Amino acid sequence: MAVKEVEKPFRVPEEVKKRLIGLSPKLVSRMKKEAVDCPVFKREIPFLECYVCPNYVRRVKGVIHCKGKPLKA
């Protein structure tokens, strides 16, 4: 999955913001403007939601590595 740039920043849920404490605010603001086509949710999601997902493995040169396993409800 490749990371895509979007013009308008995504709104990030509060539970995701709480898990991002400790990251640089500049980095977080840049990541709010990125999106990913998620294989788990089958839709485009903000990269920050992907980043805190338990399936997230790593990001290398703009490519996301994901386990792709279904999430428990």
PQR file of N, CA, C, O and H, with PARSE charges and radii, in Angstrom:
ATOM      1  N   MET A   1       0.842  -1.173   0.000 -0.4000 1.5000
ATOM      2  CA  MET A   1       0.000   0.000   0.000 -0.0000 2.0000
ATOM      3  C   MET A   1       0.887   1.235   0.000  0.5500 1.7000
ATOM      4  O   MET A   1       1.820   1.348   0.794 -0.5500 1.4000
ATOM      5  N   ALA A   2       0.591   2.125  -0.871 -0.4000 1.5000
ATOM      6  CA  ALA A   2       1.349   3.366  -0.943 -0.0000 2.0000
ATOM      7  C   ALA A   2       0.616   4.469  -0.182  0.5500 1.7000
ATOM      8  O   ALA A   2      -0.612   4.485  -0.109 -0.5500 1.4000
ATOM      9  H   ALA A   2      -0.167   2.034  -1.516  0.4000 1.0000
ATOM     10  N   VAL A   3       1.390   5.381   0.377 -0.4000 1.5000
ATOM     11  CA  VAL A   3       0.832   6.531   1.084 -0.0000 2.0000
ATOM     12  C   VAL A   3       0.501   7.602   0.053  0.5500 1.7000
ATOM     13  O   VAL A   3       1.308   7.892  -0.831 -0.5500 1.4000
ATOM     14  H   VAL A   3       2.389   5.369   0.318  0.4000 1.0000
ATOM     15  N   LYS A   4      -0.699   8.193   0.168 -0.4000 1.5000
ATOM     16  CA  LYS A   4      -1.131   9.243  -0.756 -0.0000 2.0000
ATOM     17  C   LYS A   4      -1.242  10.558   0.002  0.5500 1.7000
ATOM     18  O   LYS A   4      -1.649  10.592   1.163 -0.5500 1.4000
ATOM     19  H   LYS A   4      -1.354   7.957   0.886  0.4000 1.0000
ATOM     20  N   GLU A   5      -0.876  11.629  -0.670 -0.4000 1.5000
ATOM     21  CA  GLU A   5      -1.038  12.971  -0.102 -0.0000 2.0000
ATOM     22  C   GLU A   5      -2.448  13.467  -0.411  0.5500 1.7000
ATOM     23  O   GLU A   5      -2.940  13.286  -1.525 -0.5500 1.4000
ATOM     24  H   GLU A   5      -0.546  11.602  -1.613  0.4000 1.0000
ATOM     25  N   VAL A   6      -3.094  14.085   0.560 -0.4000 1.5000
ATOM     26  CA  VAL A   6      -4.397  14.702   0.354 -0.0000 2.0000
ATOM     27  C   VAL A   6      -4.283  16.184   0.670  0.5500 1.7000
ATOM     28  O   VAL A   6      -3.428  16.592   1.456 -0.5500 1.4000
ATOM     29  H   VAL A   6      -2.694  14.232   1.465  0.4000 1.0000
ATOM     30  N   GLU A   7      -5.144  16.987   0.060 -0.4000 1.5000
ATOM     31  CA  GLU A   7      -5.046  18.435   0.250 -0.0000 2.0000
ATOM     32  C   GLU A   7      -5.586  18.878   1.604  0.5500 1.7000
ATOM     33  O   GLU A   7      -4.982  19.713   2.279 -0.5500 1.4000
ATOM     34  H   GLU A   7      -5.838  16.656  -0.578  0.4000 1.0000
ATOM     35  N   LYS A   8      -6.728  18.315   1.998 -0.4000 1.5000
ATOM     36  CA  LYS A   8      -7.365  18.724   3.239 -0.0000 2.0000
ATOM     37  C   LYS A   8      -7.041  17.712   4.338  0.5500 1.7000
ATOM     38  O   LYS A   8      -7.248  16.514   4.142 -0.5500 1.4000
ATOM     39  H   LYS A   8      -7.219  17.637   1.450  0.4000 1.0000
ATOM     40  N   PRO A   9      -6.540  18.162   5.483 -0.5600 1.5000
ATOM     41  CA  PRO A   9      -6.202  17.225   6.559  0.2800 2.0000
ATOM     42  C   PRO A   9      -7.425  16.476   7.081  0.5500 1.7000
ATOM     43  O   PRO A   9      -8.528  17.022   7.125 -0.5500 1.4000
ATOM     44  N   PHE A  10      -7.218  15.224   7.474 -0.4000 1.5000
ATOM     45  CA  PHE A  10      -8.276  14.407   8.049 -0.0000 2.0000
ATOM     46  C   PHE A  10      -8.506  14.785   9.510  0.5500 1.7000
ATOM     47  O   PHE A  10      -7.594  15.258  10.188 -0.5500 1.4000
ATOM     48  H   PHE A  10      -6.322  14.781   7.438  0.4000 1.0000
ATOM     49  N   ARG A  11      -9.740  14.571   9.990 -0.4000 1.5000
ATOM     50  CA  ARG A  11     -10.022  14.696  11.418 -0.0000 2.0000
ATOM     51  C   ARG A  11      -9.604  13.380  12.065  0.5500 1.7000
ATOM     52  O   ARG A  11      -9.933  12.302  11.571 -0.5500 1.4000
ATOM     53  H   ARG A  11     -10.481  14.187   9.439  0.4000 1.0000
ATOM     54  N   VAL A  12      -8.886  13.479  13.156 -0.4000 1.5000
ATOM     55  CA  VAL A  12      -8.381  12.296  13.829 -0.0000 2.0000
ATOM     56  C   VAL A  12      -9.159  12.104  15.126  0.5500 1.7000
ATOM     57  O   VAL A  12      -9.279  13.048  15.908 -0.5500 1.4000
ATOM     58  H   VAL A  12      -8.619  14.356  13.557  0.4000 1.0000
ATOM     59  N   PRO A  13      -9.696  10.896  15.379 -0.5600 1.5000
ATOM     60  CA  PRO A  13     -10.440  10.651  16.616  0.2800 2.0000
ATOM     61  C   PRO A  13      -9.574  10.846  17.867  0.5500 1.7000
ATOM     62  O   PRO A  13      -8.352  10.702  17.817 -0.5500 1.4000
ATOM     63  N   GLU A  14     -10.219  11.172  18.974 -0.4000 1.5000
ATOM     64  CA  GLU A  14      -9.515  11.456  20.232 -0.0000 2.0000
ATOM     65  C   GLU A  14      -8.684  10.265  20.710  0.5500 1.7000
ATOM     66  O   GLU A  14      -7.569  10.460  21.196 -0.5500 1.4000
ATOM     67  H   GLU A  14     -11.212  11.289  19.015  0.4000 1.0000
ATOM     68  N   GLU A  15      -9.198   9.031  20.584 -0.4000 1.5000
ATOM     69  CA  GLU A  15      -8.446   7.863  21.065 -0.0000 2.0000
ATOM     70  C   GLU A  15      -7.154   7.674  20.273  0.5500 1.7000
ATOM     71  O   GLU A  15      -6.166   7.166  20.804 -0.5500 1.4000
ATOM     72  H   GLU A  15     -10.103   8.872  20.190  0.4000 1.0000
ATOM     73  N   VAL A  16      -7.162   8.082  19.003 -0.4000 1.5000
ATOM     74  CA  VAL A  16      -5.940   8.007  18.199 -0.0000 2.0000
ATOM     75  C   VAL A  16      -4.965   9.088  18.652  0.5500 1.7000
ATOM     76  O   VAL A  16      -3.765   8.834  18.767 -0.5500 1.4000
ATOM     77  H   VAL A  16      -7.965   8.494  18.572  0.4000 1.0000
ATOM     78  N   LYS A  17      -5.476  10.299  18.911 -0.4000 1.5000
ATOM     79  CA  LYS A  17      -4.614  11.395  19.363 -0.0000 2.0000
ATOM     80  C   LYS A  17      -3.903  11.055  20.670  0.5500 1.7000
ATOM     81  O   LYS A  17      -2.740  11.412  20.857 -0.5500 1.4000
ATOM     82  H   LYS A  17      -6.450  10.505  18.817  0.4000 1.0000
ATOM     83  N   LYS A  18      -4.598  10.368  21.569 -0.4000 1.5000
ATOM     84  CA  LYS A  18      -4.001   9.993  22.854 -0.0000 2.0000
ATOM     85  C   LYS A  18      -2.830   9.031  22.669  0.5500 1.7000
ATOM     86  O   LYS A  18      -1.874   9.057  23.445 -0.5500 1.4000
ATOM     87  H   LYS A  18      -5.543  10.078  21.417  0.4000 1.0000
ATOM     88  N   ARG A  19      -2.902   8.190  21.649 -0.4000 1.5000
ATOM     89  CA  ARG A  19      -1.825   7.226  21.407 -0.0000 2.0000
ATOM     90  C   ARG A  19      -0.628   7.856  20.700  0.5500 1.7000
ATOM     91  O   ARG A  19       0.429   7.234  20.592 -0.5500 1.4000
ATOM     92  H   ARG A  19      -3.679   8.169  21.019  0.4000 1.0000
ATOM     93  N   LEU A  20      -0.791   9.097  20.214 -0.4000 1.5000
ATOM     94  CA  LEU A  20       0.287   9.774  19.487 -0.0000 2.0000
ATOM     95  C   LEU A  20       1.104  10.704  20.372  0.5500 1.7000
ATOM     96  O   LEU A  20       2.012  11.379  19.888 -0.5500 1.4000
ATOM     97  H   LEU A  20      -1.650   9.603  20.302  0.4000 1.0000
ATOM     98  N   ILE A  21       0.794  10.747  21.661 -0.4000 1.5000
ATOM     99  CA  ILE A  21       1.538  11.618  22.579 -0.0000 2.0000
ATOM    100  C   ILE A  21       3.000  11.171  22.590  0.5500 1.7000
ATOM    101  O   ILE A  21       3.300   9.988  22.748 -0.5500 1.4000
ATOM    102  H   ILE A  21       0.056  10.199  22.055  0.4000 1.0000
ATOM    103  N   GLY A  22       3.883  12.115  22.424 -0.4000 1.5000
ATOM    104  CA  GLY A  22       5.313  11.814  22.383 -0.0000 2.0000
ATOM    105  C   GLY A  22       5.905  12.002  20.994  0.5500 1.7000
ATOM    106  O   GLY A  22       7.120  12.138  20.849 -0.5500 1.4000
ATOM    107  H   GLY A  22       3.640  13.076  22.296  0.4000 1.0000
ATOM    108  N   LEU A  23       5.048  12.010  19.968 -0.4000 1.5000
ATOM    109  CA  LEU A  23       5.534  12.278  18.618 -0.0000 2.0000
ATOM    110  C   LEU A  23       5.619  13.781  18.393  0.5500 1.7000
ATOM    111  O   LEU A  23       4.916  14.553  19.045 -0.5500 1.4000
ATOM    112  H   LEU A  23       4.061  11.899  20.086  0.4000 1.0000
ATOM    113  N   SER A  24       6.452  14.181  17.498 -0.4000 1.5000
ATOM    114  CA  SER A  24       6.624  15.587  17.167 -0.0000 2.0000
ATOM    115  C   SER A  24       5.327  16.156  16.594  0.5500 1.7000
ATOM    116  O   SER A  24       4.731  15.542  15.709 -0.5500 1.4000
ATOM    117  H   SER A  24       7.023  13.554  16.967  0.4000 1.0000
ATOM    118  N   PRO A  25       4.874  17.319  17.080 -0.5600 1.5000
ATOM    119  CA  PRO A  25       3.661  17.938  16.526  0.2800 2.0000
ATOM    120  C   PRO A  25       3.766  18.228  15.025  0.5500 1.7000
ATOM    121  O   PRO A  25       2.777  18.136  14.298 -0.5500 1.4000
ATOM    122  N   LYS A  26       4.961  18.574  14.573 -0.4000 1.5000
ATOM    123  CA  LYS A  26       5.182  18.838  13.154 -0.0000 2.0000
ATOM    124  C   LYS A  26       4.990  17.550  12.342  0.5500 1.7000
ATOM    125  O   LYS A  26       4.402  17.579  11.261 -0.5500 1.4000
ATOM    126  H   LYS A  26       5.765  18.649  15.163  0.4000 1.0000
ATOM    127  N   LEU A  27       5.477  16.443  12.854 -0.4000 1.5000
ATOM    128  CA  LEU A  27       5.324  15.149  12.196 -0.0000 2.0000
ATOM    129  C   LEU A  27       3.857  14.739  12.147  0.5500 1.7000
ATOM    130  O   LEU A  27       3.381  14.264  11.116 -0.5500 1.4000
ATOM    131  H   LEU A  27       5.955  16.419  13.732  0.4000 1.0000
ATOM    132  N   VAL A  28       3.148  14.915  13.240 -0.4000 1.5000
ATOM    133  CA  VAL A  28       1.734  14.559  13.309 -0.0000 2.0000
ATOM    134  C   VAL A  28       0.919  15.405  12.332  0.5500 1.7000
ATOM    135  O   VAL A  28       0.033  14.882  11.656 -0.5500 1.4000
ATOM    136  H   VAL A  28       3.535  15.301  14.077  0.4000 1.0000
ATOM    137  N   SER A  29       1.203  16.692  12.251 -0.4000 1.5000
ATOM    138  CA  SER A  29       0.460  17.555  11.332 -0.0000 2.0000
ATOM    139  C   SER A  29       0.715  17.158   9.874  0.5500 1.7000
ATOM    140  O   SER A  29      -0.180  17.275   9.037 -0.5500 1.4000
ATOM    141  H   SER A  29       1.922  17.117  12.800  0.4000 1.0000
ATOM    142  N   ARG A  30       1.913  16.695   9.571 -0.4000 1.5000
ATOM    143  CA  ARG A  30       2.210  16.234   8.213 -0.0000 2.0000
ATOM    144  C   ARG A  30       1.487  14.918   7.923  0.5500 1.7000
ATOM    145  O   ARG A  30       0.986  14.713   6.818 -0.5500 1.4000
ATOM    146  H   ARG A  30       2.640  16.600  10.251  0.4000 1.0000
ATOM    147  N   MET A  31       1.433  14.032   8.913 -0.4000 1.5000
ATOM    148  CA  MET A  31       0.782  12.737   8.720 -0.0000 2.0000
ATOM    149  C   MET A  31      -0.736  12.863   8.638  0.5500 1.7000
ATOM    150  O   MET A  31      -1.390  11.964   8.110 -0.5500 1.4000
ATOM    151  H   MET A  31       1.840  14.199   9.811  0.4000 1.0000
ATOM    152  N   LYS A  32      -1.316  13.953   9.147 -0.4000 1.5000
ATOM    153  CA  LYS A  32      -2.757  14.180   9.027 -0.0000 2.0000
ATOM    154  C   LYS A  32      -3.155  14.409   7.573  0.5500 1.7000
ATOM    155  O   LYS A  32      -4.320  14.239   7.214 -0.5500 1.4000
ATOM    156  H   LYS A  32      -0.785  14.684   9.576  0.4000 1.0000
ATOM    157  N   LYS A  33      -2.199  14.792   6.740 -0.4000 1.5000
ATOM    158  CA  LYS A  33      -2.467  15.063   5.328 -0.0000 2.0000
ATOM    159  C   LYS A  33      -2.142  13.869   4.435  0.5500 1.7000
ATOM    160  O   LYS A  33      -1.998  14.020   3.221 -0.5500 1.4000
ATOM    161  H   LYS A  33      -1.252  14.930   7.032  0.4000 1.0000
ATOM    162  N   GLU A  34      -2.025  12.678   5.036 -0.4000 1.5000
ATOM    163  CA  GLU A  34      -1.711  11.467   4.278 -0.0000 2.0000
ATOM    164  C   GLU A  34      -2.827  10.437   4.457  0.5500 1.7000
ATOM    165  O   GLU A  34      -3.459  10.363   5.511 -0.5500 1.4000
ATOM    166  H   GLU A  34      -2.141  12.556   6.022  0.4000 1.0000
ATOM    167  N   ALA A  35      -3.053   9.651   3.414 -0.4000 1.5000
ATOM    168  CA  ALA A  35      -4.094   8.627   3.437 -0.0000 2.0000
ATOM    169  C   ALA A  35      -3.555   7.319   2.871  0.5500 1.7000
ATOM    170  O   ALA A  35      -2.556   7.300   2.151 -0.5500 1.4000
ATOM    171  H   ALA A  35      -2.539   9.712   2.558  0.4000 1.0000
ATOM    172  N   VAL A  36      -4.246   6.215   3.215 -0.4000 1.5000
ATOM    173  CA  VAL A  36      -3.854   4.874   2.795 -0.0000 2.0000
ATOM    174  C   VAL A  36      -5.113   4.098   2.408  0.5500 1.7000
ATOM    175  O   VAL A  36      -6.148   4.241   3.058 -0.5500 1.4000
ATOM    176  H   VAL A  36      -5.057   6.231   3.799  0.4000 1.0000
ATOM    177  N   ASP A  37      -5.038   3.280   1.360 -0.4000 1.5000
ATOM    178  CA  ASP A  37      -6.132   2.357   1.041 -0.0000 2.0000
ATOM    179  C   ASP A  37      -5.950   1.123   1.922  0.5500 1.7000
ATOM    180  O   ASP A  37      -5.064   0.302   1.683 -0.5500 1.4000
ATOM    181  H   ASP A  37      -4.197   3.164   0.831  0.4000 1.0000
ATOM    182  N   CYS A  38      -6.796   1.003   2.941 -0.4000 1.5000
ATOM    183  CA  CYS A  38      -6.648  -0.039   3.950 -0.0000 2.0000
ATOM    184  C   CYS A  38      -7.215  -1.375   3.467  0.5500 1.7000
ATOM    185  O   CYS A  38      -8.367  -1.430   3.037 -0.5500 1.4000
ATOM    186  H   CYS A  38      -7.516   1.670   3.135  0.4000 1.0000
ATOM    187  N   PRO A  39      -6.416  -2.466   3.529 -0.5600 1.5000
ATOM    188  CA  PRO A  39      -6.929  -3.781   3.130  0.2800 2.0000
ATOM    189  C   PRO A  39      -7.860  -4.383   4.185  0.5500 1.7000
ATOM    190  O   PRO A  39      -8.645  -5.277   3.868 -0.5500 1.4000
ATOM    191  N   VAL A  40      -7.790  -3.914   5.418 -0.4000 1.5000
ATOM    192  CA  VAL A  40      -8.631  -4.435   6.496 -0.0000 2.0000
ATOM    193  C   VAL A  40     -10.019  -3.804   6.438  0.5500 1.7000
ATOM    194  O   VAL A  40     -11.022  -4.515   6.497 -0.5500 1.4000
ATOM    195  H   VAL A  40      -7.153  -3.188   5.676  0.4000 1.0000
ATOM    196  N   PHE A  41     -10.091  -2.472   6.323 -0.4000 1.5000
ATOM    197  CA  PHE A  41     -11.366  -1.765   6.286 -0.0000 2.0000
ATOM    198  C   PHE A  41     -11.933  -1.629   4.871  0.5500 1.7000
ATOM    199  O   PHE A  41     -13.090  -1.244   4.707 -0.5500 1.4000
ATOM    200  H   PHE A  41      -9.277  -1.894   6.275  0.4000 1.0000
ATOM    201  N   LYS A  42     -11.129  -1.941   3.845 -0.4000 1.5000
ATOM    202  CA  LYS A  42     -11.545  -1.878   2.437 -0.0000 2.0000
ATOM    203  C   LYS A  42     -11.976  -0.472   2.017  0.5500 1.7000
ATOM    204  O   LYS A  42     -12.896  -0.313   1.215 -0.5500 1.4000
ATOM    205  H   LYS A  42     -10.188  -2.253   3.977  0.4000 1.0000
ATOM    206  N   ARG A  43     -11.310   0.539   2.561 -0.4000 1.5000
ATOM    207  CA  ARG A  43     -11.603   1.926   2.199 -0.0000 2.0000
ATOM    208  C   ARG A  43     -10.368   2.770   2.504  0.5500 1.7000
ATOM    209  O   ARG A  43      -9.408   2.295   3.111 -0.5500 1.4000
ATOM    210  H   ARG A  43     -10.563   0.410   3.212  0.4000 1.0000
ATOM    211  N   GLU A  44     -10.411   4.019   2.075 -0.4000 1.5000
ATOM    212  CA  GLU A  44      -9.318   4.943   2.348 -0.0000 2.0000
ATOM    213  C   GLU A  44      -9.452   5.463   3.781  0.5500 1.7000
ATOM    214  O   GLU A  44     -10.517   5.924   4.191 -0.5500 1.4000
ATOM    215  H   GLU A  44     -11.190   4.405   1.582  0.4000 1.0000
ATOM    216  N   ILE A  45      -8.359   5.380   4.525 -0.4000 1.5000
ATOM    217  CA  ILE A  45      -8.350   5.879   5.900 -0.0000 2.0000
ATOM    218  C   ILE A  45      -7.161   6.813   6.085  0.5500 1.7000
ATOM    219  O   ILE A  45      -6.200   6.748   5.319 -0.5500 1.4000
ATOM    220  H   ILE A  45      -7.494   5.006   4.192  0.4000 1.0000
ATOM    221  N   PRO A  46      -7.213   7.688   7.101 -0.5600 1.5000
ATOM    222  CA  PRO A  46      -6.058   8.535   7.391  0.2800 2.0000
ATOM    223  C   PRO A  46      -4.866   7.676   7.824  0.5500 1.7000
ATOM    224  O   PRO A  46      -5.042   6.639   8.463 -0.5500 1.4000
ATOM    225  N   PHE A  47      -3.676   8.105   7.481 -0.4000 1.5000
ATOM    226  CA  PHE A  47      -2.492   7.326   7.847 -0.0000 2.0000
ATOM    227  C   PHE A  47      -2.353   7.186   9.354  0.5500 1.7000
ATOM    228  O   PHE A  47      -1.875   6.156   9.829 -0.5500 1.4000
ATOM    229  H   PHE A  47      -3.533   8.948   6.963  0.4000 1.0000
ATOM    230  N   LEU A  48      -2.760   8.200  10.123 -0.4000 1.5000
ATOM    231  CA  LEU A  48      -2.624   8.105  11.577 -0.0000 2.0000
ATOM    232  C   LEU A  48      -3.445   6.957  12.154  0.5500 1.7000
ATOM    233  O   LEU A  48      -3.015   6.327  13.120 -0.5500 1.4000
ATOM    234  H   LEU A  48      -3.148   9.037   9.737  0.4000 1.0000
ATOM    235  N   GLU A  49      -4.617   6.669  11.588 -0.4000 1.5000
ATOM    236  CA  GLU A  49      -5.402   5.519  12.043 -0.0000 2.0000
ATOM    237  C   GLU A  49      -4.679   4.223  11.690  0.5500 1.7000
ATOM    238  O   GLU A  49      -4.710   3.266  12.464 -0.5500 1.4000
ATOM    239  H   GLU A  49      -4.967   7.180  10.803  0.4000 1.0000
ATOM    240  N   CYS A  50      -4.042   4.185  10.552 -0.4000 1.5000
ATOM    241  CA  CYS A  50      -3.264   3.019  10.146 -0.0000 2.0000
ATOM    242  C   CYS A  50      -2.068   2.838  11.083  0.5500 1.7000
ATOM    243  O   CYS A  50      -1.726   1.715  11.452 -0.5500 1.4000
ATOM    244  H   CYS A  50      -4.016   4.963   9.923  0.4000 1.0000
ATOM    245  N   TYR A  51      -1.445   3.934  11.459 -0.4000 1.5000
ATOM    246  CA  TYR A  51      -0.247   3.909  12.293 -0.0000 2.0000
ATOM    247  C   TYR A  51      -0.517   3.295  13.670  0.5500 1.7000
ATOM    248  O   TYR A  51       0.345   2.602  14.211 -0.5500 1.4000
ATOM    249  H   TYR A  51      -1.723   4.847  11.159  0.4000 1.0000
ATOM    250  N   VAL A  52      -1.686   3.535  14.239 -0.4000 1.5000
ATOM    251  CA  VAL A  52      -2.004   3.001  15.571 -0.0000 2.0000
ATOM    252  C   VAL A  52      -2.710   1.645  15.507  0.5500 1.7000
ATOM    253  O   VAL A  52      -3.003   1.059  16.549 -0.5500 1.4000
ATOM    254  H   VAL A  52      -2.387   4.098  13.800  0.4000 1.0000
ATOM    255  N   CYS A  53      -2.985   1.141  14.315 -0.4000 1.5000
ATOM    256  CA  CYS A  53      -3.649  -0.159  14.137 -0.0000 2.0000
ATOM    257  C   CYS A  53      -2.698  -1.288  14.548  0.5500 1.7000
ATOM    258  O   CYS A  53      -1.496  -1.201  14.295 -0.5500 1.4000
ATOM    259  H   CYS A  53      -2.746   1.616  13.468  0.4000 1.0000
ATOM    260  N   PRO A  54      -3.226  -2.356  15.183 -0.5600 1.5000
ATOM    261  CA  PRO A  54      -2.356  -3.489  15.560  0.2800 2.0000
ATOM    262  C   PRO A  54      -1.782  -4.238  14.352  0.5500 1.7000
ATOM    263  O   PRO A  54      -0.804  -4.969  14.503 -0.5500 1.4000
ATOM    264  N   ASN A  55      -2.357  -4.076  13.171 -0.4000 1.5000
ATOM    265  CA  ASN A  55      -1.835  -4.732  11.963 -0.0000 2.0000
ATOM    266  C   ASN A  55      -0.656  -3.993  11.340  0.5500 1.7000
ATOM    267  O   ASN A  55       0.038  -4.553  10.490 -0.5500 1.4000
ATOM    268  H   ASN A  55      -3.152  -3.482  13.048  0.4000 1.0000
ATOM    269  N   TYR A  56      -0.417  -2.750  11.744 -0.4000 1.5000
ATOM    270  CA  TYR A  56       0.661  -1.939  11.176 -0.0000 2.0000
ATOM    271  C   TYR A  56       2.012  -2.561  11.519  0.5500 1.7000
ATOM    272  O   TYR A  56       2.289  -2.871  12.678 -0.5500 1.4000
ATOM    273  H   TYR A  56      -0.980  -2.295  12.434  0.4000 1.0000
ATOM    274  N   VAL A  57       2.853  -2.739  10.494 -0.4000 1.5000
ATOM    275  CA  VAL A  57       4.183  -3.301  10.710 -0.0000 2.0000
ATOM    276  C   VAL A  57       5.248  -2.213  10.602  0.5500 1.7000
ATOM    277  O   VAL A  57       6.009  -1.981  11.542 -0.5500 1.4000
ATOM    278  H   VAL A  57       2.629  -2.486   9.552  0.4000 1.0000
ATOM    279  N   ARG A  58       5.294  -1.538   9.430 -0.4000 1.5000
ATOM    280  CA  ARG A  58       6.286  -0.486   9.229 -0.0000 2.0000
ATOM    281  C   ARG A  58       5.937   0.325   7.990  0.5500 1.7000
ATOM    282  O   ARG A  58       5.068  -0.042   7.200 -0.5500 1.4000
ATOM    283  H   ARG A  58       4.676  -1.727   8.667  0.4000 1.0000
ATOM    284  N   ARG A  59       6.647   1.441   7.851 -0.4000 1.5000
ATOM    285  CA  ARG A  59       6.535   2.295   6.674 -0.0000 2.0000
ATOM    286  C   ARG A  59       7.936   2.508   6.141  0.5500 1.7000
ATOM    287  O   ARG A  59       8.803   3.023   6.847 -0.5500 1.4000
ATOM    288  H   ARG A  59       7.353   1.738   8.493  0.4000 1.0000
ATOM    289  N   VAL A  60       8.162   2.115   4.896 -0.4000 1.5000
ATOM    290  CA  VAL A  60       9.476   2.242   4.280 -0.0000 2.0000
ATOM    291  C   VAL A  60       9.312   2.913   2.930  0.5500 1.7000
ATOM    292  O   VAL A  60       8.623   2.394   2.052 -0.5500 1.4000
ATOM    293  H   VAL A  60       7.458   1.696   4.322  0.4000 1.0000
ATOM    294  N   LYS A  61       9.944   4.069   2.764 -0.4000 1.5000
ATOM    295  CA  LYS A  61       9.937   4.810   1.502 -0.0000 2.0000
ATOM    296  C   LYS A  61       8.524   5.015   0.945  0.5500 1.7000
ATOM    297  O   LYS A  61       8.290   4.840  -0.251 -0.5500 1.4000
ATOM    298  H   LYS A  61      10.504   4.491   3.477  0.4000 1.0000
ATOM    299  N   GLY A  62       7.591   5.385   1.819 -0.4000 1.5000
ATOM    300  CA  GLY A  62       6.236   5.679   1.384 -0.0000 2.0000
ATOM    301  C   GLY A  62       5.357   4.472   1.140  0.5500 1.7000
ATOM    302  O   GLY A  62       4.254   4.612   0.612 -0.5500 1.4000
ATOM    303  H   GLY A  62       7.781   5.528   2.790  0.4000 1.0000
ATOM    304  N   VAL A  63       5.819   3.286   1.513 -0.4000 1.5000
ATOM    305  CA  VAL A  63       5.039   2.057   1.356 -0.0000 2.0000
ATOM    306  C   VAL A  63       4.749   1.490   2.738  0.5500 1.7000
ATOM    307  O   VAL A  63       5.647   1.354   3.569 -0.5500 1.4000
ATOM    308  H   VAL A  63       6.715   3.172   1.942  0.4000 1.0000
ATOM    309  N   ILE A  64       3.462   1.157   2.978 -0.4000 1.5000
ATOM    310  CA  ILE A  64       3.035   0.625   4.260 -0.0000 2.0000
ATOM    311  C   ILE A  64       3.027  -0.887   4.213  0.5500 1.7000
ATOM    312  O   ILE A  64       2.516  -1.480   3.262 -0.5500 1.4000
ATOM    313  H   ILE A  64       2.732   1.268   2.303  0.4000 1.0000
ATOM    314  N   HIS A  65       3.589  -1.515   5.230 -0.4000 1.5000
ATOM    315  CA  HIS A  65       3.536  -2.961   5.381 -0.0000 2.0000
ATOM    316  C   HIS A  65       2.509  -3.273   6.457  0.5500 1.7000
ATOM    317  O   HIS A  65       2.598  -2.765   7.575 -0.5500 1.4000
ATOM    318  H   HIS A  65       4.004  -1.033   6.002  0.4000 1.0000
ATOM    319  N   CYS A  66       1.532  -4.111   6.117 -0.4000 1.5000
ATOM    320  CA  CYS A  66       0.409  -4.409   6.994 -0.0000 2.0000
ATOM    321  C   CYS A  66       0.222  -5.921   7.075  0.5500 1.7000
ATOM    322  O   CYS A  66       0.409  -6.623   6.081 -0.5500 1.4000
ATOM    323  H   CYS A  66       1.460  -4.524   5.209  0.4000 1.0000
ATOM    324  N   LYS A  67      -0.149  -6.428   8.262 -0.4000 1.5000
ATOM    325  CA  LYS A  67      -0.431  -7.855   8.412 -0.0000 2.0000
ATOM    326  C   LYS A  67      -1.703  -8.244   7.658  0.5500 1.7000
ATOM    327  O   LYS A  67      -1.791  -9.349   7.122 -0.5500 1.4000
ATOM    328  H   LYS A  67      -0.301  -5.857   9.069  0.4000 1.0000
ATOM    329  N   GLY A  68      -2.691  -7.341   7.612 -0.4000 1.5000
ATOM    330  CA  GLY A  68      -3.926  -7.581   6.875 -0.0000 2.0000
ATOM    331  C   GLY A  68      -4.908  -8.513   7.557  0.5500 1.7000
ATOM    332  O   GLY A  68      -5.861  -8.971   6.928 -0.5500 1.4000
ATOM    333  H   GLY A  68      -2.619  -6.443   8.047  0.4000 1.0000
ATOM    334  N   LYS A  69      -4.692  -8.803   8.838 -0.4000 1.5000
ATOM    335  CA  LYS A  69      -5.600  -9.685   9.565 -0.0000 2.0000
ATOM    336  C   LYS A  69      -6.858  -8.928   9.981  0.5500 1.7000
ATOM    337  O   LYS A  69      -6.794  -7.726  10.238 -0.5500 1.4000
ATOM    338  H   LYS A  69      -3.917  -8.430   9.350  0.4000 1.0000
ATOM    339  N   PRO A  70      -8.015  -9.621  10.053 -0.5600 1.5000
ATOM    340  CA  PRO A  70      -9.241  -8.945  10.500  0.2800 2.0000
ATOM    341  C   PRO A  70      -9.116  -8.504  11.961  0.5500 1.7000
ATOM    342  O   PRO A  70      -8.488  -9.180  12.775 -0.5500 1.4000
ATOM    343  N   LEU A  71      -9.722  -7.365  12.275 -0.4000 1.5000
ATOM    344  CA  LEU A  71      -9.688  -6.851  13.632 -0.0000 2.0000
ATOM    345  C   LEU A  71     -10.879  -7.380  14.411  0.5500 1.7000
ATOM    346  O   LEU A  71     -11.956  -7.597  13.855 -0.5500 1.4000
ATOM    347  H   LEU A  71     -10.233  -6.816  11.614  0.4000 1.0000
ATOM    348  N   LYS A  72     -10.672  -7.586  15.709 -0.4000 1.5000
ATOM    349  CA  LYS A  72     -11.764  -8.032  16.570 -0.0000 2.0000
ATOM    350  C   LYS A  72     -12.672  -6.840  16.866  0.5500 1.7000
ATOM    351  O   LYS A  72     -12.196  -5.723  17.065 -0.5500 1.4000
ATOM    352  H   LYS A  72      -9.797  -7.409  16.161  0.4000 1.0000
ATOM    353  N   ALA A  73     -13.961  -7.081  16.894 -0.4000 1.5000
ATOM    354  CA  ALA A  73     -14.926  -5.996  17.126 -0.0000 2.0000
ATOM    355  C   ALA A  73     -14.970  -5.553  18.562  0.5500 1.7000
ATOM    356  O   ALA A  73     -15.733  -4.651  18.906 -0.5500 1.4000
ATOM    357  H   ALA A  73     -14.349  -7.989  16.733  0.4000 1.0000
TER
END
